Amino acid sequence: MKFESPLIEGRLIKRYKRFLTDIELPDGSQITASCPNTGSMAGLLDQGNRVWCSVSDNPKRKYKHTWELVECSALPNKPMVGINTHLPNKLVSQAIADGLIPQLSDYTSLRREVKYGENSRIDLLLESESKPPCYIEIKNVTLIRQTGLAEFPDAITTRGARHLHELANMVKQGARAVMFYLIQRDDAEHFCLANDIDPKYFNAYNEAHQAGVETLAWSCNLSPIQITLDRPIPIQAPKETENK
C-alpha cells in the first residue's frame, strides 16, 4: 500500500493526550500531528526519534498532519515502525485480494466492518458458497521488548478480549475465525502474547485458541513510500498463566 502523498519527515518532541504529537521539522518549526494509536507505544516515544507524517488537504480537519512512521533510533538496527492502527485492515485486505496469504485464499467475497455476535463488527469477513464464512480480527503490533520478539498487547485491551470471545462463539456456530496480528515493523522474528501486560486478554486468547480460533502473524516492509506485508512470523505456543 503506497501512501497517497509524500510523507513529511521530522523529529519527535512528545506524544500527549494519547491522540496528539508534537514534531520538529527540519527547518526548526514545530507542528502538532494527530496520533492514530491509543496504545502505550512502549519503546517508540524517545524524544528525537525520526518520524514521518502524512498530510491531509481536508479543510475540516483541525490537525492536517497524521503521524505514520517512527524510527527507533535507540536500537542498533534502527527499525522503522508503523504506528497508524487504521492501516492494518487495508493492508491485510489488499494482501488477501492479491492472493499473498495462502491460508486465506479461495474465498469469493471480502467484506469489511460487518456486524456480528452480540454487539461487534468484524474487521474482515470472507465468504464462499463452498465453505463456511471466515471471520478475521486484525490487531496492529508494534511492541518489541526482547530482540526479535514481537508482542501484543502493549496496554490493557478489554475490547480485544471481547473480540476473542466473539470469535470463539462463531467457531462454535460452525464458522471459521482467525486472529491476525499484523506486526508493523521489519525486525520481528517471533510473536507471542504479553501475558504480564494484560493477563485477561491472555486468558481470553487461550480460551479462543482451544475453541478453534486460528492465529496468523505477519511482519511488514516499511518505508516512507509504502507499507506492504512481508512474511509470516512463527507464533510461540500459548503458556499457562497464574493470573486467572
C-alpha positions as CSV (number, residue, x, y, z in Angstrom):
1,M,0.0,0.0,0.0
2,K,1.5,3.3,-1.1
3,F,0.9,6.5,0.8
4,E,-1.3,8.8,-1.1
5,S,1.2,11.7,-0.9
6,P,4.9,12.0,0.1
7,L,5.4,11.9,3.9
8,I,7.0,14.7,5.8
9,E,10.0,13.8,8.0
10,G,10.6,15.3,11.4
11,R,11.8,14.6,14.9
12,L,9.6,13.5,17.8
13,I,9.2,16.0,20.6
14,K,6.5,14.3,22.6
15,R,3.2,12.5,22.4
16,Y,0.4,13.5,24.8
17,K,-3.3,13.2,25.4
18,R,-2.9,9.9,23.5
19,F,-4.1,11.4,20.3
20,L,-1.6,14.3,19.8
21,T,2.1,14.5,18.9
22,D,4.4,17.5,18.7
23,I,7.0,17.2,16.0
24,E,10.0,19.4,15.0
25,L,10.5,19.8,11.2
26,P,14.0,20.1,9.6
27,D,13.6,23.9,9.4
28,G,13.2,24.1,13.1
29,S,9.5,24.8,13.1
30,Q,7.0,22.7,15.1
31,I,3.7,21.1,14.2
32,T,1.1,19.2,16.1
33,A,0.0,15.9,14.4
34,S,-2.8,13.5,15.2
35,C,-1.6,10.2,16.7
36,P,-3.8,7.3,15.4
37,N,-2.7,4.9,18.1
38,T,-4.3,4.6,21.6
39,G,-1.8,2.0,22.9
40,S,1.1,2.7,25.2
41,M,3.5,2.8,22.2
42,A,6.2,1.4,24.5
43,G,9.7,1.7,23.1
44,L,8.6,4.2,20.4
45,L,8.4,7.5,22.1
46,D,12.0,8.6,22.7
47,Q,12.5,12.3,22.1
48,G,14.4,12.9,18.9
49,N,13.3,9.8,17.1
50,R,12.8,10.3,13.4
51,V,9.2,10.3,12.4
52,W,7.2,10.6,9.2
53,C,3.7,12.2,8.8
54,S,1.1,12.3,6.1
55,V,-0.6,15.5,5.2
56,S,-4.4,15.9,4.6
57,D,-5.9,18.6,2.4
58,N,-9.3,18.3,4.2
59,P,-10.1,21.8,5.4
60,K,-12.3,20.5,8.1
61,R,-9.5,18.7,10.0
62,K,-8.1,20.5,13.0
63,Y,-4.7,18.8,12.6
64,K,-3.8,18.2,9.0
65,H,-0.8,16.0,9.8
66,T,-1.1,12.4,10.8
67,W,1.8,10.5,12.4
68,E,2.5,7.4,10.3
69,L,6.1,6.0,11.0
70,V,8.8,6.2,13.6
71,E,12.4,5.1,13.6
72,C,13.6,3.5,16.9
73,S,17.0,5.3,17.0
74,A,18.0,3.7,20.3
75,L,18.2,0.2,18.7
76,P,21.2,-0.9,16.8
77,N,19.3,-1.7,13.6
78,K,17.1,1.4,13.9
79,P,13.9,-0.4,12.8
80,M,11.1,1.6,11.2
81,V,7.7,1.0,12.8
82,G,4.2,1.8,11.6
83,I,2.0,3.3,14.3
84,N,-1.2,4.0,12.4
85,T,-3.8,1.5,13.7
86,H,-6.2,2.5,10.8
87,L,-3.9,0.9,8.2
88,P,-3.8,-2.9,9.1
89,N,-7.3,-3.6,7.8
90,K,-6.4,-2.1,4.5
91,L,-3.0,-3.9,4.3
92,V,-4.4,-7.3,5.1
93,S,-7.5,-7.0,2.9
94,Q,-5.2,-5.9,0.0
95,A,-2.9,-8.8,0.6
96,I,-5.8,-11.3,0.6
97,A,-7.2,-9.8,-2.6
98,D,-3.7,-10.2,-4.1
99,G,-3.5,-13.8,-3.1
100,L,-0.5,-13.4,-0.8
101,I,-1.9,-15.2,2.2
102,P,-2.4,-18.9,1.3
103,Q,-4.4,-19.6,4.5
104,L,-7.0,-17.0,3.4
105,S,-7.3,-17.8,-0.3
106,D,-10.1,-19.3,-2.3
107,Y,-12.9,-17.0,-1.0
108,T,-15.1,-15.2,-3.5
109,S,-16.2,-12.3,-1.3
110,L,-14.5,-10.0,1.2
111,R,-16.4,-7.5,3.3
112,R,-15.2,-5.1,6.0
113,E,-16.8,-3.9,9.2
114,V,-19.6,-6.4,9.2
115,K,-21.9,-6.6,12.3
116,Y,-21.7,-10.0,14.1
117,G,-22.0,-11.5,17.6
118,E,-23.7,-9.6,20.4
119,N,-22.5,-6.1,19.6
120,S,-19.4,-6.2,17.5
121,R,-18.1,-5.6,14.0
122,I,-15.6,-7.9,12.4
123,D,-12.7,-6.4,10.6
124,L,-12.9,-8.7,7.6
125,L,-15.5,-11.3,6.6
126,L,-14.5,-13.8,3.9
127,E,-17.3,-15.8,2.2
128,S,-17.7,-18.5,-0.4
129,E,-20.6,-20.8,-1.3
130,S,-18.3,-23.9,-1.0
131,K,-17.1,-23.3,2.6
132,P,-18.0,-21.8,6.0
133,P,-17.6,-18.0,6.4
134,C,-14.3,-16.8,7.8
135,Y,-14.3,-14.1,10.5
136,I,-10.9,-12.2,10.7
137,E,-10.0,-9.8,13.6
138,I,-6.8,-7.8,12.9
139,K,-4.6,-6.3,15.6
140,N,-1.7,-3.8,15.0
141,V,1.5,-4.9,16.7
142,T,4.4,-2.5,17.5
143,L,5.9,-3.8,20.8
144,I,9.3,-5.5,20.9
145,R,10.9,-5.7,24.4
146,Q,13.3,-8.6,23.5
147,T,15.3,-8.6,20.3
148,G,13.2,-10.2,17.6
149,L,10.2,-11.0,19.8
150,A,7.0,-9.0,18.8
151,E,4.3,-8.9,21.5
152,F,0.6,-8.0,21.8
153,P,-0.9,-6.1,23.5
154,D,1.1,-3.1,24.7
155,A,-1.7,-2.0,27.0
156,I,-4.8,-3.5,28.6
157,T,-7.4,-4.1,26.0
158,T,-10.9,-5.1,27.3
159,R,-12.3,-4.6,23.8
160,G,-9.7,-7.1,22.4
161,A,-10.7,-9.7,25.0
162,R,-14.4,-9.3,24.0
163,H,-13.5,-9.8,20.3
164,L,-11.8,-13.1,21.2
165,H,-14.9,-14.3,23.0
166,E,-17.0,-13.3,19.9
167,L,-14.6,-15.2,17.6
168,A,-14.8,-18.3,19.8
169,N,-18.6,-18.2,19.6
170,M,-18.5,-18.0,15.8
171,V,-16.4,-21.2,15.7
172,K,-18.9,-22.9,17.9
173,Q,-21.6,-22.0,15.4
174,G,-19.7,-23.6,12.6
175,A,-17.8,-20.7,11.1
176,R,-14.0,-20.2,10.8
177,A,-12.3,-17.5,12.8
178,V,-8.8,-16.0,12.6
179,M,-6.9,-13.7,14.8
180,F,-4.5,-11.8,12.5
181,Y,-1.6,-10.0,14.3
182,L,0.0,-7.5,11.8
183,I,3.5,-6.6,13.0
184,Q,4.2,-3.1,11.5
185,R,7.9,-3.4,11.8
186,D,10.6,-5.4,10.0
187,D,12.7,-6.7,12.9
188,A,10.4,-9.3,14.2
189,E,11.4,-13.0,14.2
190,H,8.8,-14.4,16.6
191,F,5.5,-13.4,18.0
192,C,3.8,-14.1,21.4
193,L,1.3,-12.6,23.8
194,A,2.3,-10.2,26.5
195,N,0.8,-12.0,29.5
196,D,2.3,-9.6,32.0
197,I,0.7,-6.6,30.4
198,D,-2.9,-8.0,30.1
199,P,-3.5,-11.4,31.8
200,K,-7.2,-11.2,31.0
201,Y,-6.5,-10.9,27.3
202,F,-4.0,-13.7,27.5
203,N,-6.6,-16.0,29.1
204,A,-9.3,-15.0,26.6
205,Y,-6.8,-15.8,23.8
206,N,-6.1,-19.3,25.3
207,E,-9.8,-20.0,25.6
208,A,-10.4,-18.9,22.0
209,H,-7.4,-20.9,20.8
210,Q,-8.8,-24.0,22.5
211,A,-12.2,-23.3,20.9
212,G,-10.6,-23.4,17.4
213,V,-9.8,-19.8,16.7
214,E,-6.7,-19.7,14.4
215,T,-3.8,-17.3,14.7
216,L,-1.7,-15.7,12.0
217,A,1.2,-13.2,12.5
218,W,2.9,-11.4,9.6
219,S,5.6,-8.7,9.6
220,C,5.8,-5.8,7.2
221,N,8.2,-4.0,4.9
222,L,8.1,-0.3,5.7
223,S,9.4,2.9,4.0
224,P,8.2,6.5,3.7
225,I,6.8,5.5,0.3
226,Q,4.8,2.4,1.1
227,I,4.0,-0.4,3.6
228,T,3.5,-4.0,2.5
229,L,3.1,-7.4,4.1
230,D,6.4,-9.2,4.2
231,R,6.4,-12.7,5.6
232,P,4.6,-15.0,8.2
233,I,6.2,-14.9,11.7
234,P,6.4,-18.0,13.9
235,I,4.0,-17.9,16.9
236,Q,5.1,-19.1,20.3
237,A,2.7,-21.5,21.8
238,P,0.4,-20.1,24.5
239,K,1.6,-20.9,28.0
240,E,-0.5,-21.3,31.2
241,T,-0.8,-18.2,33.3
242,E,-1.2,-17.8,37.0
243,N,-3.1,-14.6,36.6
244,K,-6.6,-16.0,36.4
